[in-house]
Amino acid sequence: MGAYIIRRLLLIIPTLLGIMLINFALVQFVPGGPVEQAIARIQGGGDVFEGFAGTNNDAGSVDLGSNESEYIGARGLPPEFIAELEAEFGFDKPPVERFLNMIWNYMRFDFGESYFRSISVLELIKEKLPVSITLGLWSTVIAYLVSIPLGIRKAVRDGSRFDTWTSGVIIAAYAIPGFLFAILLLVLFAGGSYYQIFPLRGLTSDNFDQLTPMGKVIDYFWHITLPVFASTISAFATLTLLTKNSFLDEVKKHYVMTARAKGLSEARVLYGHVFRNAMLIVIAGFPAVFIGVFFGGSLIIETIFSLDGLGRLGFEAAVARDYPIVFGTLFIFGLMGLVVGILSDLMYVLVDPRIDFERREG
């Protein structure tokens, strides 16, 4: 197993390098880079992308045939100032050199500073991380706590009326878009048109620091109830049906019939023999499920509930062409995803020591 882990760890380097290279190359063709964004802000032009429509040339666009400036909206700014902006953002160097410098810095976990916020990328991520971890962790835990017992119950009563109507409910929940369900929760329970039970925005109250320890816990869970529920609703279907099908597959195997023939009770057969084998794929996939919930869907949920997390940070950085944040978060998330893949394999071995990845590869 040690040799397998070492090989997987070594594969992280070329994989992560490929991810960064592809995204860096794509960014070179995206209009409205950081220099143009800075020029638009200096001149009060608002959205830099308005200039690409080819209208309102007299209001600030520039002749692209001129050698003095390549930037839309740069008319009236001295070339020396444009050159200083390029040097500040590192665009005075060729793309290959910029990419190599970026990778070298990232290997030392030096992600630089935001172009427009005057704060380091790591500090920004550290500031926004609690919100995303809250959504990802609690959504995953609740999904497992509900889906595993429900999936087992559905497997035991396969084909019954309970199995039929619960399948209809979880499939309907899976089909509802997360953002639509989030809006519905706000309307019903956050002072929309019906009840004012839960807060409308934020992760904590304004007087959070003045509350007692128990009061802080209650305030925290009071704020996260709706966003966690909204981000969890679609995860029930996959986990529940996976648990049910895994149990049904195991129940049909010969060792289950042998255990029943020996006179073991149905509960002993189900939870003493079937459970461990059936839960292998479900439990071992916990790290991957958490990362999936952590990365996916957080932007819309954070926006609707006014939570300042990594989803909004990444979106705002992409719109503003704040490349240190874009590539810094991409590097960190890519590294986390690759490491979680290894952790998932280790979870398989932990749940069932009979699995040997080295022998499978051989």
Secondary structure as UniProt FT lines:
FT   HELIX           2..27
FT   TURN            28..29
FT   HELIX           34..42
FT   TURN            43..44
FT   HELIX           48..53
FT   HELIX           57..59
FT   TURN            64..65
FT   TURN            72..73
FT   TURN            75..76
FT   HELIX           79..89
FT   TURN            90..92
FT   HELIX           95..107
FT   TURN            108..109
FT   TURN            115..117
FT   HELIX           121..156
FT   TURN            157..159
FT   HELIX           161..175
FT   HELIX           178..189
FT   TURN            206..207
FT   HELIX           208..210
FT   HELIX           213..232
FT   TURN            233..234
FT   HELIX           235..251
FT   HELIX           254..261
FT   TURN            262..263
FT   HELIX           266..269
FT   HELIX           270..274
FT   HELIX           275..278
FT   HELIX           280..284
FT   HELIX           286..295
FT   HELIX           298..304
FT   TURN            305..306
FT   HELIX           310..319
FT   TURN            320..321
FT   HELIX           323..351
FT   TURN            353..354
FT   HELIX           357..361
//
